[in-house]
């Protein structure tokens, strides 16, 4: 068995959750916050048989979209440019997925 942790952008959390459930995957969804941009995410946790890992990852890939985010925090530009500040564009979204072996699994 494998334990899958998937961190998905807040905007994609509902569709990823519904598609995993529709595919028969038992999943726990938790609200989480990223450390860099302090933006909302959904962290999904599921335990699946080894042969189901690719199915879970395929669903997450299909429904997790990357998008461009303009940071609300100003970034100080090079001092040679007069020290002006400007927002930056960052690509966010998609998903970060961790897969680990499960030594023991019990549903109590």
C-alpha atoms as one frame of an Amber mdcrd trajectory, in Angstrom:
protein
   0.000   0.000   0.000   0.974   3.612  -0.535   0.197   6.798   1.360  -0.379
   9.799  -0.899  -0.213  13.410   0.254  -1.248  15.906  -2.434  -1.126  19.658
  -1.914  -3.489  21.347  -4.368  -4.321  25.027  -4.960  -7.463  26.245  -3.200
  -9.121  27.012  -6.545  -8.831  23.368  -7.640  -9.598  21.657  -4.325 -13.320
  21.081  -4.859 -13.015  19.543  -8.327 -10.054  17.345  -7.333 -11.975  16.131
  -4.281 -15.133  15.334  -6.228 -13.230  13.521  -8.996 -11.260  11.394  -6.516
 -14.473  10.425  -4.728 -16.192   9.729  -8.071 -13.300   7.375  -8.908 -13.880
   5.483  -5.657 -10.856   6.856  -3.820 -11.402   7.389  -0.086  -9.737  10.710
   0.650  -9.364  13.138   3.531  -9.174  16.829   2.621  -7.625  19.391   4.969
  -7.292  23.142   4.561  -3.651  24.240   4.570  -1.600  27.343   3.878   1.573
  27.624   1.827   4.648  29.038   3.513   5.902  31.252   0.674   2.836  33.171
  -0.522   0.622  32.376   2.478  -2.121  31.300   0.045  -4.762  28.668   0.744
  -4.352  25.078  -0.346  -6.088  21.780   0.149  -3.988  18.867   1.353  -5.399
  15.495   0.369  -4.429  12.314   2.195  -5.290   8.845   0.951  -4.062   5.280
   1.265  -4.322   3.161  -1.870  -3.088  -0.129  -3.252   0.130   0.171  -5.269
  -1.693  -0.284  -8.589  -4.016   2.683  -7.851  -1.242   5.274  -7.377  -1.097
   6.246 -11.057  -4.902   6.614 -11.197  -4.846   9.019  -8.237  -1.968  11.043
  -9.671  -3.635  11.201 -13.106  -6.811  12.661 -11.553  -4.812  15.237  -9.607
  -2.834  16.203 -12.740  -5.983  16.539 -14.837  -7.826  18.827 -12.420  -4.969
  20.877 -10.905  -4.203  23.885 -13.076  -1.240  26.230 -12.985  -1.996  29.949
 -13.094  -0.119  33.240 -12.817  -0.393  35.224  -9.596   0.646  38.842  -9.188
   2.084  39.187  -5.701   0.532  41.828  -3.492   3.874  42.298  -1.778   6.244
  44.703  -3.495   9.722  43.524  -4.302  12.564  46.020  -4.049  14.200  46.413
  -7.419  17.906  46.774  -8.037  19.323  49.914  -6.373  20.733  51.040  -9.736
  17.116  51.503 -10.892  16.481  54.059  -8.180  15.154  51.619  -5.608  11.685
  51.483  -7.168   9.298  48.705  -6.220   7.185  46.522  -8.481   4.887  43.534
  -8.055   6.140  40.209  -9.385   4.382  37.508 -11.390   4.561  34.002  -9.909
   3.267  30.734 -11.345   1.128  28.936  -8.770  -1.185  25.986  -8.795  -0.680
  22.542 -10.090  -0.013  20.112  -7.282   2.775  18.765  -5.120   2.398  15.039
  -4.518   4.237  12.790  -2.066   3.948   9.003  -2.192   5.246   6.865   0.682
   5.186   3.184   1.548   2.765   2.101   4.281   4.139  -0.465   6.668   0.765
  -1.074   8.339  -2.780   0.054   7.585  -5.890  -0.455   9.685  -9.377   0.997
   9.337 -10.844   1.048  12.849
